Amino acid sequence: MTVMVMSGWEIHNAHPIAPFPFPSAITLGGGLIGALQWHFAAMWVLAVNGLIYVTYGLASGRFRRKLTPISPRDAIRDALSALRGRLGHEDLSVYNGVQRLLYAGVILLGILIVLSGLAIWKPVQFGWLTALMGDFDNARIIHFSAMGGIVLFVAVHLPMALLVPRSLLAMIRGR
């Protein structure tokens, strides 16, 4: 993921869609060609892992069991409890409302980033996908925005997980 983000920022710098460049200290590739090589190399690793993860999650019913129902009321209640420092962590195998909402959201962002990446990578072969996103430039904006959402998710999720160290073991073991 880190390689994808850092090389993506270098690719962005070659033809920016946001009104700012990313500092070269946090980019990867040393230019457009190198960044594309890193991006495509890491893309296959993430795409295969993501495909296995989503297929398993759907086929096993794990997504249904762990991520539903998603209730805005539960998400708001649990977010407020977390902000007050009163969110319970007794049973780490059950996701709270915020976790269900954000985990489902980041999975959808992952799917969206792959689809928009395909639209950007092969706009002729996946012309229907590029057209579905508006055009090539819109697909780039969607790809960039999805990346921003995933980076924001990691930026929030990592400190939250570190606040409850028992959750790190549960994440590694998967239960």
Secondary structure, DSSP 8 states (H G I E B T S, - for coil): -HHHHHHHHHHHHHS-SSSS---GGG--SSSHHHHHHHHHHHHHHHHHHHHHHHHHHHHHSHHHHHH----HHHHHHHHHHHHTT----S-TTS--HHHHHHHHHHHHHHHHHHHHHHHHH-TTTTHHHHHHTSSHHHHHHHHHHHHHHHHHHHHHHHHHHHHSHHHHHHHHHT-
